[in-house]
Amino acid sequence: MANIISLDLLEDELGAVVWAGDYQSREEAIGHALEVLLAANPHLRVKTAVELYRREKVTLARAAEIAGLELETFKERLAERGVPIHIDEPPEEVRAGAELIRRQREAS
């Protein structure tokens, strides 16, 4: 099966996706493409969340949400990879992240 996306035409293909009218911007189209990629690849979702947390781009609660894991399970994944856990997040943010994950799981 031939690749749908050609690196030679990547910019033109991205522009065509926006011009087709379903997306308001290139960023919106790229964001959706990334969401689909991560949804289809749970292992990549976890690895991405770990890297974002390691680089301090997201909080622990947000990283767990991105990974699609309960907070404690995500902490285990961090420990497995030797990533230190920073305990500088406000408790209300941790609770809010856990509640969001719980609601998403109930909706599934």
Biopython code that builds the backbone (N, CA, C, O; Angstrom):
import numpy as np
from Bio.PDB.StructureBuilder import StructureBuilder

atoms = [
    (1, "MET", "N", (0.841, -1.182, 0.000)),
    (1, "MET", "CA", (0.000, 0.000, 0.000)),
    (1, "MET", "C", (0.884, 1.242, 0.000)),
    (1, "MET", "O", (1.828, 1.339, 0.784)),
    (2, "ALA", "N", (0.583, 2.165, -0.857)),
    (2, "ALA", "CA", (1.371, 3.395, -0.966)),
    (2, "ALA", "C", (1.043, 4.335, 0.181)),
    (2, "ALA", "O", (-0.080, 4.360, 0.685)),
    (3, "ASN", "N", (2.053, 5.115, 0.587)),
    (3, "ASN", "CA", (1.830, 6.109, 1.631)),
    (3, "ASN", "C", (0.892, 7.193, 1.123)),
    (3, "ASN", "O", (0.988, 7.617, -0.029)),
    (4, "ILE", "N", (-0.007, 7.636, 1.978)),
    (4, "ILE", "CA", (-0.929, 8.717, 1.613)),
    (4, "ILE", "C", (-0.194, 10.050, 1.633)),
    (4, "ILE", "O", (-0.445, 10.918, 0.797)),
    (5, "ILE", "N", (0.702, 10.206, 2.578)),
    (5, "ILE", "CA", (1.439, 11.456, 2.752)),
    (5, "ILE", "C", (2.816, 11.325, 2.116)),
    (5, "ILE", "O", (3.540, 10.364, 2.373)),
    (6, "SER", "N", (3.161, 12.278, 1.302)),
    (6, "SER", "CA", (4.472, 12.326, 0.673)),
    (6, "SER", "C", (5.272, 13.447, 1.330)),
    (6, "SER", "O", (4.800, 14.582, 1.407)),
    (7, "LEU", "N", (6.474, 13.137, 1.803)),
    (7, "LEU", "CA", (7.284, 14.176, 2.436)),
    (7, "LEU", "C", (7.574, 15.327, 1.478)),
    (7, "LEU", "O", (7.708, 16.475, 1.901)),
    (8, "ASP", "N", (7.669, 15.017, 0.187)),
    (8, "ASP", "CA", (7.916, 16.054, -0.812)),
    (8, "ASP", "C", (6.752, 17.041, -0.883)),
    (8, "ASP", "O", (6.943, 18.229, -1.146)),
    (9, "LEU", "N", (5.550, 16.531, -0.645)),
    (9, "LEU", "CA", (4.351, 17.359, -0.782)),
    (9, "LEU", "C", (3.709, 17.708, 0.559)),
    (9, "LEU", "O", (2.584, 18.206, 0.590)),
    (10, "LEU", "N", (4.391, 17.459, 1.640)),
    (10, "LEU", "CA", (3.791, 17.617, 2.965)),
    (10, "LEU", "C", (3.151, 18.989, 3.163)),
    (10, "LEU", "O", (2.006, 19.078, 3.606)),
    (11, "GLU", "N", (3.862, 20.034, 2.848)),
    (11, "GLU", "CA", (3.320, 21.395, 3.019)),
    (11, "GLU", "C", (2.082, 21.599, 2.148)),
    (11, "GLU", "O", (1.091, 22.169, 2.604)),
    (12, "ASP", "N", (2.136, 21.133, 0.888)),
    (12, "ASP", "CA", (0.986, 21.292, -0.001)),
    (12, "ASP", "C", (-0.199, 20.459, 0.478)),
    (12, "ASP", "O", (-1.343, 20.906, 0.405)),
    (13, "GLU", "N", (0.074, 19.251, 0.965)),
    (13, "GLU", "CA", (-1.009, 18.402, 1.453)),
    (13, "GLU", "C", (-1.644, 18.996, 2.700)),
    (13, "GLU", "O", (-2.864, 18.950, 2.861)),
    (14, "LEU", "N", (-0.836, 19.544, 3.568)),
    (14, "LEU", "CA", (-1.367, 20.182, 4.768)),
    (14, "LEU", "C", (-2.220, 21.391, 4.382)),
    (14, "LEU", "O", (-3.303, 21.600, 4.929)),
    (15, "GLY", "N", (-1.730, 22.160, 3.458)),
    (15, "GLY", "CA", (-2.512, 23.306, 2.970)),
    (15, "GLY", "C", (-3.824, 22.869, 2.356)),
    (15, "GLY", "O", (-4.853, 23.510, 2.567)),
    (16, "ALA", "N", (-3.801, 21.776, 1.593)),
    (16, "ALA", "CA", (-5.014, 21.273, 0.949)),
    (16, "ALA", "C", (-6.044, 20.823, 1.985)),
    (16, "ALA", "O", (-7.246, 21.007, 1.791)),
    (17, "VAL", "N", (-5.571, 20.233, 3.082)),
    (17, "VAL", "CA", (-6.488, 19.823, 4.148)),
    (17, "VAL", "C", (-7.207, 21.050, 4.703)),
    (17, "VAL", "O", (-8.413, 21.005, 4.946)),
    (18, "VAL", "N", (-6.477, 22.138, 4.904)),
    (18, "VAL", "CA", (-7.091, 23.370, 5.424)),
    (18, "VAL", "C", (-8.001, 23.985, 4.369)),
    (18, "VAL", "O", (-9.118, 24.398, 4.680)),
    (19, "TRP", "N", (-7.535, 24.049, 3.125)),
    (19, "TRP", "CA", (-8.340, 24.646, 2.052)),
    (19, "TRP", "C", (-9.637, 23.880, 1.829)),
    (19, "TRP", "O", (-10.633, 24.458, 1.394)),
    (20, "ALA", "N", (-9.633, 22.588, 2.122)),
    (20, "ALA", "CA", (-10.844, 21.774, 1.949)),
    (20, "ALA", "C", (-11.959, 22.239, 2.885)),
    (20, "ALA", "O", (-13.131, 21.940, 2.657)),
    (21, "GLY", "N", (-11.593, 22.967, 3.933)),
    (21, "GLY", "CA", (-12.599, 23.618, 4.749)),
    (21, "GLY", "C", (-12.947, 22.995, 6.084)),
    (21, "GLY", "O", (-13.727, 23.581, 6.834)),
    (22, "ASP", "N", (-12.405, 21.836, 6.414)),
    (22, "ASP", "CA", (-12.760, 21.212, 7.691)),
    (22, "ASP", "C", (-11.943, 21.741, 8.860)),
    (22, "ASP", "O", (-12.303, 21.508, 10.014)),
    (23, "TYR", "N", (-10.861, 22.441, 8.590)),
    (23, "TYR", "CA", (-10.008, 22.992, 9.635)),
    (23, "TYR", "C", (-9.803, 24.472, 9.370)),
    (23, "TYR", "O", (-9.716, 24.908, 8.223)),
    (24, "GLN", "N", (-9.726, 25.243, 10.461)),
    (24, "GLN", "CA", (-9.543, 26.686, 10.337)),
    (24, "GLN", "C", (-8.083, 27.079, 10.126)),
    (24, "GLN", "O", (-7.792, 28.162, 9.619)),
    (25, "SER", "N", (-7.165, 26.189, 10.519)),
    (25, "SER", "CA", (-5.745, 26.534, 10.415)),
    (25, "SER", "C", (-4.905, 25.265, 10.297)),
    (25, "SER", "O", (-5.377, 24.153, 10.531)),
    (26, "ARG", "N", (-3.653, 25.472, 9.927)),
    (26, "ARG", "CA", (-2.703, 24.358, 9.867)),
    (26, "ARG", "C", (-2.521, 23.759, 11.255)),
    (26, "ARG", "O", (-2.436, 22.541, 11.409)),
    (27, "GLU", "N", (-2.462, 24.628, 12.268)),
    (27, "GLU", "CA", (-2.261, 24.157, 13.634)),
    (27, "GLU", "C", (-3.408, 23.254, 14.086)),
    (27, "GLU", "O", (-3.184, 22.237, 14.742)),
    (28, "GLU", "N", (-4.633, 23.632, 13.730)),
    (28, "GLU", "CA", (-5.795, 22.811, 14.088)),
    (28, "GLU", "C", (-5.716, 21.447, 13.396)),
    (28, "GLU", "O", (-6.007, 20.424, 14.015)),
    (29, "ALA", "N", (-5.330, 21.426, 12.134)),
    (29, "ALA", "CA", (-5.207, 20.163, 11.397)),
    (29, "ALA", "C", (-4.095, 19.297, 11.986)),
    (29, "ALA", "O", (-4.267, 18.088, 12.142)),
    (30, "ILE", "N", (-2.967, 19.904, 12.310)),
    (30, "ILE", "CA", (-1.851, 19.162, 12.904)),
    (30, "ILE", "C", (-2.255, 18.631, 14.276)),
    (30, "ILE", "O", (-1.951, 17.487, 14.616)),
    (31, "GLY", "N", (-2.942, 19.460, 15.064)),
    (31, "GLY", "CA", (-3.401, 19.022, 16.384)),
    (31, "GLY", "C", (-4.312, 17.811, 16.292)),
    (31, "GLY", "O", (-4.176, 16.868, 17.072)),
    (32, "HIS", "N", (-5.238, 17.832, 15.347)),
    (32, "HIS", "CA", (-6.136, 16.693, 15.176)),
    (32, "HIS", "C", (-5.376, 15.459, 14.712)),
    (32, "HIS", "O", (-5.641, 14.350, 15.177)),
    (33, "ALA", "N", (-4.445, 15.648, 13.808)),
    (33, "ALA", "CA", (-3.641, 14.516, 13.331)),
    (33, "ALA", "C", (-2.862, 13.885, 14.483)),
    (33, "ALA", "O", (-2.757, 12.662, 14.569)),
    (34, "LEU", "N", (-2.321, 14.717, 15.364)),
    (34, "LEU", "CA", (-1.577, 14.209, 16.511)),
    (34, "LEU", "C", (-2.501, 13.470, 17.479)),
    (34, "LEU", "O", (-2.130, 12.425, 18.014)),
    (35, "GLU", "N", (-3.706, 14.008, 17.706)),
    (35, "GLU", "CA", (-4.678, 13.326, 18.563)),
    (35, "GLU", "C", (-5.003, 11.936, 18.017)),
    (35, "GLU", "O", (-5.053, 10.966, 18.773)),
    (36, "VAL", "N", (-5.221, 11.841, 16.714)),
    (36, "VAL", "CA", (-5.540, 10.557, 16.089)),
    (36, "VAL", "C", (-4.355, 9.598, 16.211)),
    (36, "VAL", "O", (-4.538, 8.418, 16.510)),
    (37, "LEU", "N", (-3.147, 10.099, 15.981)),
    (37, "LEU", "CA", (-1.945, 9.281, 16.095)),
    (37, "LEU", "C", (-1.804, 8.709, 17.503)),
    (37, "LEU", "O", (-1.555, 7.515, 17.670)),
    (38, "LEU", "N", (-1.962, 9.554, 18.505)),
    (38, "LEU", "CA", (-1.809, 9.103, 19.885)),
    (38, "LEU", "C", (-2.950, 8.168, 20.304)),
    (38, "LEU", "O", (-2.721, 7.222, 21.058)),
    (39, "ALA", "N", (-4.153, 8.416, 19.833)),
    (39, "ALA", "CA", (-5.280, 7.540, 20.156)),
    (39, "ALA", "C", (-5.075, 6.146, 19.563)),
    (39, "ALA", "O", (-5.487, 5.147, 20.153)),
    (40, "ALA", "N", (-4.443, 6.086, 18.409)),
    (40, "ALA", "CA", (-4.220, 4.805, 17.734)),
    (40, "ALA", "C", (-3.000, 4.058, 18.261)),
    (40, "ALA", "O", (-2.819, 2.879, 17.957)),
    (41, "ASN", "N", (-2.167, 4.728, 19.042)),
    (41, "ASN", "CA", (-0.918, 4.144, 19.528)),
    (41, "ASN", "C", (-0.754, 4.407, 21.021)),
    (41, "ASN", "O", (-0.028, 5.324, 21.406)),
    (42, "PRO", "N", (-1.420, 3.614, 21.871)),
    (42, "PRO", "CA", (-1.354, 3.863, 23.313)),
    (42, "PRO", "C", (0.065, 3.903, 23.875)),
    (42, "PRO", "O", (0.343, 4.696, 24.775)),
    (43, "HIS", "N", (0.963, 3.067, 23.365)),
    (43, "HIS", "CA", (2.339, 3.079, 23.866)),
    (43, "HIS", "C", (3.018, 4.411, 23.553)),
    (43, "HIS", "O", (3.796, 4.916, 24.362)),
    (44, "LEU", "N", (2.733, 4.974, 22.401)),
    (44, "LEU", "CA", (3.292, 6.267, 22.026)),
    (44, "LEU", "C", (2.689, 7.381, 22.881)),
    (44, "LEU", "O", (3.358, 8.361, 23.210)),
    (45, "ARG", "N", (1.433, 7.215, 23.230)),
    (45, "ARG", "CA", (0.755, 8.173, 24.105)),
    (45, "ARG", "C", (1.460, 8.251, 25.458)),
    (45, "ARG", "O", (1.692, 9.342, 25.980)),
    (46, "VAL", "N", (1.799, 7.091, 26.021)),
    (46, "VAL", "CA", (2.481, 7.050, 27.309)),
    (46, "VAL", "C", (3.879, 7.650, 27.175)),
    (46, "VAL", "O", (4.293, 8.456, 28.008)),
    (47, "LYS", "N", (4.602, 7.258, 26.134)),
    (47, "LYS", "CA", (5.957, 7.775, 25.940)),
    (47, "LYS", "C", (5.949, 9.296, 25.762)),
    (47, "LYS", "O", (6.827, 9.993, 26.273)),
    (48, "THR", "N", (4.962, 9.795, 25.042)),
    (48, "THR", "CA", (4.841, 11.235, 24.835)),
    (48, "THR", "C", (4.579, 11.941, 26.159)),
    (48, "THR", "O", (5.194, 12.966, 26.452)),
    (49, "ALA", "N", (3.670, 11.396, 26.956)),
    (49, "ALA", "CA", (3.349, 11.983, 28.259)),
    (49, "ALA", "C", (4.572, 11.987, 29.174)),
    (49, "ALA", "O", (4.827, 12.966, 29.875)),
    (50, "VAL", "N", (5.322, 10.890, 29.162)),
    (50, "VAL", "CA", (6.531, 10.803, 29.986)),
    (50, "VAL", "C", (7.524, 11.885, 29.561)),
    (50, "VAL", "O", (8.095, 12.571, 30.408)),
    (51, "GLU", "N", (7.727, 12.038, 28.269)),
    (51, "GLU", "CA", (8.682, 13.045, 27.793)),
    (51, "GLU", "C", (8.234, 14.457, 28.128)),
    (51, "GLU", "O", (9.052, 15.287, 28.526)),
    (52, "LEU", "N", (6.951, 14.741, 27.973)),
    (52, "LEU", "CA", (6.452, 16.071, 28.320)),
    (52, "LEU", "C", (6.655, 16.349, 29.802)),
    (52, "LEU", "O", (7.016, 17.461, 30.187)),
    (53, "TYR", "N", (6.422, 15.331, 30.636)),
    (53, "TYR", "CA", (6.623, 15.503, 32.074)),
    (53, "TYR", "C", (8.109, 15.639, 32.397)),
    (53, "TYR", "O", (8.501, 16.495, 33.190)),
    (54, "ARG", "N", (8.926, 14.798, 31.787)),
    (54, "ARG", "CA", (10.380, 14.848, 32.028)),
    (54, "ARG", "C", (10.939, 16.233, 31.704)),
    (54, "ARG", "O", (11.820, 16.734, 32.403)),
    (55, "ARG", "N", (10.429, 16.839, 30.652)),
    (55, "ARG", "CA", (10.907, 18.156, 30.216)),
    (55, "ARG", "C", (10.181, 19.308, 30.925)),
    (55, "ARG", "O", (10.394, 20.481, 30.620)),
    (56, "GLU", "N", (9.317, 18.935, 31.880)),
    (56, "GLU", "CA", (8.565, 19.895, 32.686)),
    (56, "GLU", "C", (7.677, 20.804, 31.848)),
    (56, "GLU", "O", (7.524, 21.988, 32.149)),
    (57, "LYS", "N", (7.093, 20.238, 30.793)),
    (57, "LYS", "CA", (6.163, 20.976, 29.942)),
    (57, "LYS", "C", (4.734, 20.845, 30.447)),
    (57, "LYS", "O", (3.889, 21.685, 30.141)),
    (58, "VAL", "N", (4.455, 19.782, 31.228)),
    (58, "VAL", "CA", (3.128, 19.546, 31.788)),
    (58, "VAL", "C", (3.266, 19.088, 33.234)),
    (58, "VAL", "O", (4.327, 18.625, 33.653)),
    (59, "THR", "N", (2.192, 19.223, 33.980)),
    (59, "THR", "CA", (2.176, 18.751, 35.361)),
    (59, "THR", "C", (2.021, 17.228, 35.374)),
    (59, "THR", "O", (1.747, 16.606, 34.348)),
    (60, "LEU", "N", (2.199, 16.657, 36.539)),
    (60, "LEU", "CA", (2.022, 15.222, 36.707)),
    (60, "LEU", "C", (0.599, 14.810, 36.356)),
    (60, "LEU", "O", (0.392, 13.822, 35.651)),
    (61, "ALA", "N", (-0.377, 15.559, 36.843)),
    (61, "ALA", "CA", (-1.778, 15.235, 36.561)),
    (61, "ALA", "C", (-2.073, 15.326, 35.067)),
    (61, "ALA", "O", (-2.758, 14.463, 34.518)),
    (62, "ARG", "N", (-1.568, 16.350, 34.414)),
    (62, "ARG", "CA", (-1.802, 16.508, 32.968)),
    (62, "ARG", "C", (-1.109, 15.401, 32.185)),
    (62, "ARG", "O", (-1.666, 14.891, 31.212)),
    (63, "ALA", "N", (0.088, 15.027, 32.593)),
    (63, "ALA", "CA", (0.802, 13.952, 31.906)),
    (63, "ALA", "C", (0.040, 12.635, 32.035)),
    (63, "ALA", "O", (-0.056, 11.876, 31.071)),
    (64, "ALA", "N", (-0.500, 12.363, 33.218)),
    (64, "ALA", "CA", (-1.301, 11.143, 33.411)),
    (64, "ALA", "C", (-2.529, 11.174, 32.512)),
    (64, "ALA", "O", (-2.914, 10.155, 31.939)),
    (65, "GLU", "N", (-3.137, 12.340, 32.392)),
    (65, "GLU", "CA", (-4.303, 12.496, 31.514)),
    (65, "GLU", "C", (-3.921, 12.232, 30.062)),
    (65, "GLU", "O", (-4.628, 11.509, 29.360)),
    (66, "ILE", "N", (-2.818, 12.806, 29.608)),
    (66, "ILE", "CA", (-2.349, 12.593, 28.233)),
    (66, "ILE", "C", (-2.092, 11.110, 27.990)),
    (66, "ILE", "O", (-2.446, 10.571, 26.942)),
    (67, "ALA", "N", (-1.475, 10.460, 28.967)),
    (67, "ALA", "CA", (-1.157, 9.032, 28.839)),
    (67, "ALA", "C", (-2.403, 8.159, 28.880)),
    (67, "ALA", "O", (-2.378, 7.010, 28.439)),
    (68, "GLY", "N", (-3.499, 8.709, 29.413)),
    (68, "GLY", "CA", (-4.719, 7.920, 29.545)),
    (68, "GLY", "C", (-4.643, 6.928, 30.694)),
    (68, "GLY", "O", (-5.276, 5.873, 30.660)),
    (69, "LEU", "N", (-3.856, 7.279, 31.719)),
    (69, "LEU", "CA", (-3.645, 6.382, 32.846)),
    (69, "LEU", "C", (-4.086, 7.043, 34.147)),
    (69, "LEU", "O", (-4.116, 8.268, 34.262)),
    (70, "GLU", "N", (-4.427, 6.203, 35.128)),
    (70, "GLU", "CA", (-4.665, 6.707, 36.474)),
    (70, "GLU", "C", (-3.349, 7.294, 36.980)),
    (70, "GLU", "O", (-2.273, 6.883, 36.546)),
    (71, "LEU", "N", (-3.438, 8.240, 37.885)),
    (71, "LEU", "CA", (-2.261, 8.932, 38.382)),
    (71, "LEU", "C", (-1.225, 7.964, 38.953)),
    (71, "LEU", "O", (-0.038, 8.080, 38.647)),
    (72, "GLU", "N", (-1.662, 7.014, 39.777)),
    (72, "GLU", "CA", (-0.717, 6.070, 40.387)),
    (72, "GLU", "C", (-0.058, 5.171, 39.341)),
    (72, "GLU", "O", (1.127, 4.857, 39.449)),
    (73, "THR", "N", (-0.810, 4.765, 38.347)),
    (73, "THR", "CA", (-0.253, 3.936, 37.270)),
    (73, "THR", "C", (0.785, 4.728, 36.488)),
    (73, "THR", "O", (1.830, 4.198, 36.112)),
    (74, "PHE", "N", (0.487, 6.006, 36.246)),
    (74, "PHE", "CA", (1.447, 6.832, 35.530)),
    (74, "PHE", "C", (2.718, 7.024, 36.345)),
    (74, "PHE", "O", (3.819, 7.019, 35.794)),
    (75, "LYS", "N", (2.570, 7.194, 37.653)),
    (75, "LYS", "CA", (3.750, 7.305, 38.514)),
    (75, "LYS", "C", (4.614, 6.049, 38.398)),
    (75, "LYS", "O", (5.842, 6.131, 38.394)),
    (76, "GLU", "N", (3.971, 4.896, 38.303)),
    (76, "GLU", "CA", (4.719, 3.643, 38.130)),
    (76, "GLU", "C", (5.494, 3.657, 36.815)),
    (76, "GLU", "O", (6.640, 3.211, 36.763)),
    (77, "ARG", "N", (4.867, 4.170, 35.749)),
    (77, "ARG", "CA", (5.558, 4.243, 34.457)),
    (77, "ARG", "C", (6.768, 5.179, 34.552)),
    (77, "ARG", "O", (7.818, 4.907, 33.969)),
    (78, "LEU", "N", (6.614, 6.261, 35.277)),
    (78, "LEU", "CA", (7.747, 7.176, 35.462)),
    (78, "LEU", "C", (8.875, 6.475, 36.207)),
    (78, "LEU", "O", (10.039, 6.580, 35.819)),
    (79, "ALA", "N", (8.536, 5.765, 37.272)),
    (79, "ALA", "CA", (9.548, 5.055, 38.064)),
    (79, "ALA", "C", (10.260, 4.013, 37.211)),
    (79, "ALA", "O", (11.477, 3.858, 37.313)),
    (80, "GLU", "N", (9.509, 3.289, 36.363)),
    (80, "GLU", "CA", (10.105, 2.278, 35.484)),
    (80, "GLU", "C", (11.140, 2.902, 34.549)),
    (80, "GLU", "O", (12.112, 2.252, 34.164)),
    (81, "ARG", "N", (10.925, 4.156, 34.191)),
    (81, "ARG", "CA", (11.820, 4.846, 33.262)),
    (81, "ARG", "C", (12.850, 5.714, 33.982)),
    (81, "ARG", "O", (13.635, 6.414, 33.342)),
    (82, "GLY", "N", (12.845, 5.667, 35.308)),
    (82, "GLY", "CA", (13.812, 6.435, 36.080)),
    (82, "GLY", "C", (13.571, 7.931, 36.074)),
    (82, "GLY", "O", (14.501, 8.713, 36.269)),
    (83, "VAL", "N", (12.326, 8.335, 35.851)),
    (83, "VAL", "CA", (11.988, 9.754, 35.834)),
    (83, "VAL", "C", (11.549, 10.171, 37.238)),
    (83, "VAL", "O", (10.589, 9.614, 37.771)),
    (84, "PRO", "N", (12.231, 11.133, 37.838)),
    (84, "PRO", "CA", (11.843, 11.566, 39.186)),
    (84, "PRO", "C", (10.493, 12.270, 39.177)),
    (84, "PRO", "O", (10.139, 12.957, 38.219)),
    (85, "ILE", "N", (9.753, 12.087, 40.254)),
    (85, "ILE", "CA", (8.438, 12.710, 40.401)),
    (85, "ILE", "C", (8.603, 13.972, 41.236)),
    (85, "ILE", "O", (9.159, 13.937, 42.334)),
    (86, "HIS", "N", (8.113, 15.083, 40.702)),
    (86, "HIS", "CA", (8.167, 16.370, 41.390)),
    (86, "HIS", "C", (6.898, 16.528, 42.218)),
    (86, "HIS", "O", (5.794, 16.364, 41.699)),
    (87, "ILE", "N", (7.045, 16.839, 43.468)),
    (87, "ILE", "CA", (5.891, 16.964, 44.351)),
    (87, "ILE", "C", (5.609, 18.446, 44.606)),
    (87, "ILE", "O", (5.506, 18.872, 45.756)),
    (88, "ASP", "N", (5.487, 19.208, 43.562)),
    (88, "ASP", "CA", (5.241, 20.632, 43.723)),
    (88, "ASP", "C", (3.889, 21.052, 43.170)),
    (88, "ASP", "O", (3.629, 22.241, 42.988)),
    (89, "GLU", "N", (3.026, 20.071, 42.903)),
    (89, "GLU", "CA", (1.722, 20.394, 42.356)),
    (89, "GLU", "C", (0.713, 20.607, 43.472)),
    (89, "GLU", "O", (0.725, 19.879, 44.465)),
    (90, "PRO", "N", (-0.151, 21.587, 43.323)),
    (90, "PRO", "CA", (-1.174, 21.805, 44.327)),
    (90, "PRO", "C", (-2.119, 20.598, 44.399)),
    (90, "PRO", "O", (-2.479, 20.037, 43.364)),
    (91, "PRO", "N", (-2.518, 20.199, 45.592)),
    (91, "PRO", "CA", (-3.396, 19.031, 45.737)),
    (91, "PRO", "C", (-4.692, 19.149, 44.938)),
    (91, "PRO", "O", (-5.202, 18.148, 44.435)),
    (92, "GLU", "N", (-5.228, 20.368, 44.818)),
    (92, "GLU", "CA", (-6.482, 20.524, 44.069)),
    (92, "GLU", "C", (-6.282, 20.204, 42.586)),
    (92, "GLU", "O", (-7.200, 19.715, 41.928)),
    (93, "GLU", "N", (-5.088, 20.477, 42.060)),
    (93, "GLU", "CA", (-4.818, 20.151, 40.664)),
    (93, "GLU", "C", (-4.711, 18.639, 40.477)),
    (93, "GLU", "O", (-5.194, 18.099, 39.481)),
    (94, "VAL", "N", (-4.096, 17.973, 41.407)),
    (94, "VAL", "CA", (-3.991, 16.517, 41.349)),
    (94, "VAL", "C", (-5.382, 15.908, 41.420)),
    (94, "VAL", "O", (-5.709, 15.005, 40.649)),
    (95, "ARG", "N", (-6.201, 16.397, 42.340)),
    (95, "ARG", "CA", (-7.573, 15.874, 42.470)),
    (95, "ARG", "C", (-8.373, 16.143, 41.200)),
    (95, "ARG", "O", (-9.118, 15.277, 40.742)),
    (96, "ALA", "N", (-8.226, 17.327, 40.635)),
    (96, "ALA", "CA", (-8.963, 17.668, 39.415)),
    (96, "ALA", "C", (-8.548, 16.752, 38.261)),
    (96, "ALA", "O", (-9.396, 16.303, 37.490)),
    (97, "GLY", "N", (-7.260, 16.479, 38.142)),
    (97, "GLY", "CA", (-6.787, 15.570, 37.093)),
    (97, "GLY", "C", (-7.309, 14.168, 37.281)),
    (97, "GLY", "O", (-7.709, 13.517, 36.316)),
    (98, "ALA", "N", (-7.309, 13.690, 38.520)),
    (98, "ALA", "CA", (-7.817, 12.345, 38.806)),
    (98, "ALA", "C", (-9.312, 12.261, 38.514)),
    (98, "ALA", "O", (-9.790, 11.254, 37.991)),
    (99, "GLU", "N", (-10.042, 13.309, 38.848)),
    (99, "GLU", "CA", (-11.489, 13.331, 38.593)),
    (99, "GLU", "C", (-11.762, 13.325, 37.088)),
    (99, "GLU", "O", (-12.679, 12.645, 36.627)),
    (100, "LEU", "N", (-10.987, 14.063, 36.337)),
    (100, "LEU", "CA", (-11.153, 14.096, 34.883)),
    (100, "LEU", "C", (-10.911, 12.719, 34.278)),
    (100, "LEU", "O", (-11.672, 12.274, 33.419)),
    (101, "ILE", "N", (-9.872, 12.058, 34.714)),
    (101, "ILE", "CA", (-9.574, 10.714, 34.209)),
    (101, "ILE", "C", (-10.703, 9.764, 34.578)),
    (101, "ILE", "O", (-11.128, 8.958, 33.750)),
    (102, "ARG", "N", (-11.196, 9.848, 35.820)),
    (102, "ARG", "CA", (-12.285, 8.981, 36.259)),
    (102, "ARG", "C", (-13.521, 9.179, 35.379)),
    (102, "ARG", "O", (-14.153, 8.206, 34.966)),
    (103, "ARG", "N", (-13.863, 10.438, 35.092)),
    (103, "ARG", "CA", (-15.036, 10.720, 34.253)),
    (103, "ARG", "C", (-14.836, 10.190, 32.838)),
    (103, "ARG", "O", (-15.777, 9.673, 32.236)),
    (104, "GLN", "N", (-13.628, 10.309, 32.302)),
    (104, "GLN", "CA", (-13.366, 9.814, 30.948)),
    (104, "GLN", "C", (-13.504, 8.293, 30.904)),
    (104, "GLN", "O", (-14.055, 7.750, 29.947)),
    (105, "ARG", "N", (-13.022, 7.618, 31.909)),
    (105, "ARG", "CA", (-13.134, 6.163, 31.952)),
    (105, "ARG", "C", (-14.571, 5.706, 32.093)),
    (105, "ARG", "O", (-14.974, 4.705, 31.499)),
    (106, "GLU", "N", (-15.349, 6.444, 32.885)),
    (106, "GLU", "CA", (-16.768, 6.100, 33.046)),
    (106, "GLU", "C", (-17.529, 6.303, 31.742)),
    (106, "GLU", "O", (-18.462, 5.559, 31.440)),
    (107, "ALA", "N", (-17.131, 7.310, 30.970)),
    (107, "ALA", "CA", (-17.789, 7.594, 29.710)),
    (107, "ALA", "C", (-17.449, 6.574, 28.629)),
    (107, "ALA", "O", (-18.187, 6.424, 27.655)),
    (108, "SER", "N", (-16.325, 5.871, 28.804)),
    (108, "SER", "CA", (-15.877, 4.894, 27.789)),
    (108, "SER", "C", (-16.689, 3.634, 27.832)),
    (108, "SER", "O", (-16.445, 2.716, 27.050)),
]
sb = StructureBuilder()
sb.init_structure("model")
sb.init_model(0)
sb.init_chain("A")
sb.init_seg("    ")
for serial, (resi, resn, name, xyz) in enumerate(atoms, 1):
    if name == "N":
        sb.init_residue(resn, " ", resi, " ")
    sb.init_atom(name, np.array(xyz, "f"), 0.0, 1.0, " ", f" {name:<3s}", serial, name[0])
structure = sb.get_structure()
